[in-house]
C-alpha cells in the first residue's frame, strides 16, 4: 500500500513564491510507486487548497484563477486518522477529500518554517518530515541560534540585537550603540528571515540608518554584526537526525555584490549557468519546475581538504546540537586571508531541499526524499513509544473561588 504524503507549501511568508518552486520541484521527484502525493497550497492568508492544478507550476501565473477552481480544505484528526475535509461544509455532500499518512512541509520563512506549521501538524498527532517545533524555531531566530551554537563551541560572529520599539523611540542611540561596539562595515539583517530578504551592508552612519530602516520593514528585531573581510561563503547540507547525520558536498555561491542577495539566488542574469558551467540548483522535474534557476555556484567549493573537513564537522555538530531532522543546509563564512571560519545561519527547510549538494556524492534527489520520509517515520515511532499521560487525583475535590467569574484569588 502506498504512503499518502501531503506536501504543504506557500504560506504567509515573504518567501512564499520560493516555497512554491521548491515544493513543486520535489513533488516531481517523489516516487509514484511508493507514495500517493497530495499537493496542498497554503495561500498568503493561510487558507489551504487542494485540486488538480495545485501541483502544476504553470498554474501559479494566475493565482486567482487557480484558487477559483481549487477546493479549500481543513485537516481533522478523526479516530487517529488525519482527514482532508472540504471547507466550507455543504449539506448532503461528501466532505472527506482524502486521508493523510504523513505531512511533508516544504515552506520557507516566518509563519511556516519557524515551527508554526510543525506545531499545527503536531496537534493533529500526525508524522511530518523535517525539523520539529523547537529546532525549527531556534533555527529561524538568528540570535537564539547563535547563542546555542556558541555555547557548544561552534564559532559564530558576535552580534547585537535591537527591537523596532527601541529604534522608533531613539534611533540615534541605537546607531551610537552599534558604532561603539562594531567597526564598519557592518551587516544588518532581520532576525528571522531567509533568502537574503532585508539584509544589507552599511559602511558609514548614513548607510547604517538606511539598513536599519530597511530591515525593520520585515521584522520587529534586527541583528547587526561585523562584515567579514575577504569573504568567501561556503554552504553544506546535513542529512539525518539527533543520533546520526552525514554532511553533503560543499558549495561556494558566487555573488554579484558583497553579500549574497535575493536577486543572486532567484533572479540573476537569466543565464542559469554557474561557475565551471554548473547548473546552479537547476533541475527540470517531471512536473516541469526548474527550481532555483539562476544562482551561480561552484560545486565542489574551492577550499582545501582541511577547510572542507572543518566545515562539514561544524555542520554536523550544529545539526545535532539544534536537534534537527531530515535535511538542513548550514551556511558558513570564511575570511580567505586568515582562514577563519564562522557558521552564519541554518536553513531548516532549504530551497530545493539542497538536492544539488547530495547528487555529487551519489545521493539522487528521489533517494534524498525517501531518506527524509524514513527519518520522519522513525521519529514518529520513537515519540509514540513515550508516555504522555500521568494519572493523578489532583482534580478531585478542587474548588475554585469566584464561581463563574474566574479564578481570581482562588486557591487550589
N, C-alpha and C positions, 0 to 999 in steps of 0.2 A: 504494500500500500504506500502511495506517495505521501510525503510530508507536505502539509499545506502551509506555505510560507507567505505571510502578509508583509510586503515591503512598504514601509512608511517613508514618505519623502515630502519635501516642501516645508511648510510651517511658517510661523510668524517670526521671520528672521531676515536680516539683511543679506544672508547667504542663501535665500530661498531658491533662486534660479540655479545656483551651483548644485544644490541638493537634487534638483530635478535631473540635471545632467548625470550626476554620479549614480543615482538610483536606477534610471532607465538603462544606463550602460551596464550596471551589474545585473539587472533583470535579464538582459540578453545573454548572460553567461551562466545563469543558474541552470543546472541540469534539468531538462524537461522530463527525463526518465526518473529522476529522484524526487522532484518537487512539483506540486501544483502551486504556481506563483500567482499571488493576488496583489497587483499594484494598488496602493492606497495613497491618493494625493491629499495632502493637508494644505488647504488654502491659507492665504495670509491672515485670515480671521480665525484659523484653526478648525474650521469645519472640514470634515473628511469625506472623500468621494471615491467611489469605485465605478468602473464602467469599461466598455470595450476599448475606448481610446485613451484611457488614463495611462497606459504603459507605452504610448507612442510619442516620441519626442516631437514629431511634427505637429501634434495636436496643440502644443503649448504656444504656438504663434498666435492663436486666437483663444485666449483663456475663457472669455465669456461664452463662446460657442461650445467649448469643451464642457464647461460646467452645466450648461443648459441641457446637454444630452447625457449627463452622468448622474449617478444616484448618490445623494448624500446619505451617509450611514453613521451609526454609532456602534460601539462594541459593548457586549454584555456577557458576563460570565454566568452561565446557566448550567447548573449541575456539573460543575468542573469542566465545562466546555465553553470556549470563547466563541460567541456567535456574532456575525456581522448582520446588523439589523437595519432595515430601511428607516430613514427618518425624513420628514415626519411620518408618524404611523397613519396608516389608512385602514379603515374598517373593511373587513371581508377580503383583504389581500394578503398574499404570502409575505410575511415580514422578514423572514430569515433569508439573507442573500447567500451566505456561505458560513463555514466554520474555519477557525484558525488553530493550527498546532503550535506555531512559533512565529514571533514577530522579528522582522529584520529592519531596524531603523537605519536609514541612510539619510541623515539630516545633518545640517551644519549650522553652528552658531547658537545664539541665545534662544531661549524658549523651546529648545528641542535637544540639541547636543549636550546641553548643560545639566542633564539629569531630569528635566521636566518630563520629557516623553518617556524616559525609562521608568520614572515613578508612576506614571499613568498606567503603563503596561504591568508593572509590578502589582498595582491594585487590582488588576484583572486576574492575578495569580497565573500568569502565562509566562513561558520562557521567552527570552529575547536575546538577540545577537549583540555582542559588544560589551562595552563597559557598563558597570552597574551605576546606581544613582550617585553614590559617593564619589567614585573615581571620575565620573563624568563631570560632576560639579567642581571638584578640585582641579581637574584638568582644564576647565574652562576659565577659572579665575586665575589669571596670570600671577597675581601676588601670592595667593594661598599656595599655588603650585610651587613657586619659588621657595617659600618658607619651608615647605615639606621636604623638597629636594635638598635644600641647603643643610637642613638638619640631618640628612642622611648621607652627607659627604659628596653630593653631586654638584659640580661647580655651576653657579648661576651668577649673573651680574647683580650687584647691589642696585636698589631702586628706591624711589619714593612714590607714594600714592596720595592722590588728592581727590576730594569729592567736589561735585558741581556746586554744592552749597557753599563750601569754603571759598571756591573760586568766585562765585557770584557775590559773596559778601566782601571779599577783599582780594581781588585778582593780583594786585601789586605785591601783597605779602606772599602769595603762592609763588610768584615768579622769583622774588628775592630768596625765598626758602630754597628753591631749586638751584639758583645760581650760587648760593652759599656752599652747597654740598657737591654739586656735579659740574664738571667743566664742560664747556661747549666743545663739539656739538653734542646734542642730546637727542634721544629718540622718545617721542611721545606717542602713546598708544592707548586706546580704550582697554579696560581691564579684562573684558570678557567677549571680545570679538575675534574672528579669524579672517582668512582671505585677505589680510593686509588692509582691511577697511578701517579708515580713520587714523592710520599710522603715518607719521611724518617725522622728518628730521629738522631740528632747529639749530642754527649756528650763531644766533645772537638774540638779544632781548625781543626785538620786534617779531622775529620768526617764532620765538617761543610763545608769545601771545597768540599768534595765528594758529600754531599747532595745538595749543590747549583748547582754543575755541572750536577747532575742527573736531578734536577727539571727544569733547563734551557733547557734540551733536549726536553721538552714537552710544554713549554710556554715562552713567552718573559718577563713575570713578575712572580715573586715568592713572596710568603708570608712566613714570619718567625714569630713564636710565641713560648712562653714558653710551654714546655711539662707539662701536668697536672700530678702531683704526685698522687699516689694511684688511678689510673684511672679506672673508670667504664664507659663504653659507653652505652647510652640509646637512642633508636630511637622511634619516634612516628609519625604516619601519620595523615594528616588532610584532610577532605573531605568537599567541599563547595565552597563558593565564598566570595566576599568582604562584603556581607550582613549577611551571616550566615554560620558557619562552625562548625564541630564537630571533636573531637580527637579520634583516634583509641586506641587499647590496646598498651602498651609499650613493647618493646623487649629489650633484652640485648645480643648483639653479643658476641660470645666467640672467642677471637682471639688467634693466636698462638704466637704472638710477642707483643711488647709494644704498637703497634698501629695496627689497623685492616688493613690487606694488601689485594691486589688484589687476591693473592692465597687463603687467608682465605675466600673471598667472592665467588670465582668461580672455584677454583681447589681443595683445601683442601686435605684430605687424602683418598678421594673416598668413605668414609663410608656413607655420606649424612645424617647421623643422628646427630641431635643437642643434646644439653643438655636436660636432662629429657626425652630423646627419641623423641624429637620433630623433625619432618622433616623440615629442615631449608629453608622454602620457596619453597620446592619441591612440585610440583603438576603436575601430568600427565594430560595434557589437552587432549580433544578429538583429537586434531591434533597431539598428540604424544610427545609434548615438556615437559621437566621436569624442565625448568626454572633454577633458581639459586640453583643448586643441592647440594652444599656442605657446605654452610655457616652454622655454628653451632650457635644456638641462644636459649635463654631462653625466653619463652613466657608463662605467663607474666614475665616481668623483676623482679629480686629480689631486690625490693626497697620498701620503706614504702609507705603507702597510701598517706601521706602528700607529699612525693617526687614525686609520680606519678601525683598527682593533680597539683603540681607546673609545672612539665614538660608539661603536657597536656595544661595548661593555657598559658605557654610561646609559645608552638607550634601553638595554635590557634591565639594568638596575632601576632606572626611573619607572619603567613599565610595571615592574613588580612592586616597587615602593608605593606607587599610587593605586595598586590593586586592579590594574587594567585587565581587559579580557578581549579576545578577538584580535583585531589589527588596530594599532595606533601608529601614527607617524610622529617621530620626535625630531625637531629642528634644532640644529646647532649653529653656533657662530665661532669662527676661528680668526685670530689675528695671525696673518701669514708671516709677519716679521718676527713675532715672539714665539709662535707655535701654541699660544694659549687657546684653550677650548672652553666654551660655555654652552650649557643647554639653554636654548631660547624659549621654546614652548613645546607643548604636546598637543597633537590633534587626535582626539579620541575616536573620531569618525572621519578619517582623512578623505579628501577629494579623490574620487575614483577608487577609494579604498587602497590607494598606493599599489595597485597591481603591477605597475611598471618597475617597481623595486624588487618584486619577487620573481618575475619571469626570468631575469638574468641568472638566478640561482636554481632554476629548474622547477619553479612552482607556477604552473599556469593559472590564469585567472579563475577558471572554473574550480580548480582544486583549492585555491585560496578561499573561495566562498564556501566550499564543502567543509574546510577546516574550521571556519568561523562558526558555522552552524553546529558542528560537532562539539566545539568548546562551549557553546551556549547550552546545549542539551546536557553536557557533563555538569555544568554549574547548576542547572535545574535539578538534576538528580541529587547532587550534594545538598542543595537547600531543602529539598523535600525530606531528607533524612534527619533534619533538625526538628526540634520540638519548639513550637511557637505558642503553646498554651501552658498555663500554670493554674492548676486547680487550687482554689482557696475559698475561705468563707468570709473574706473581707467585706462583702456587701451585705452579709446577714446582720440585721439589726441596725443598719446605718440610718440615721435620721438627720436630714439636712434642715438647718434653720432657715426661716424666711419663707417657707412654703413655696408657692408658685412664683414668688418674687425673685428667686435665685438663691445663691449660696453665700451671699454677703454676710459675714460674721458667723457663718456656721462652723461647727466643729465636727470632725469625724472621729 
